[in-house]
């Protein structure tokens, strides 16, 4: 893991690790389909829009949940979302 990746993950952890950050994350989870289906039965366009929001919340959670003490030989198991 690079220093840049560690710094980025720490920034996410610090931002969303506070009481206010947790409240914001809960709102984003709901608005960005974190635990719900982004599929919209009547509109491909709306489904695509929802999937974009879903990708953002998945990235936020990936950064928050990243194990910063993981040995470097496990880094190939993780796909970096850019």
Secondary structure by P-SEA (a helix, b strand, c coil): ccaaaaaaaaaaaaaaccaaaaaaaaaaaaaacccccccccccaaaaaaaaaaaaaaaaaaaaaaccccccccccccccccc
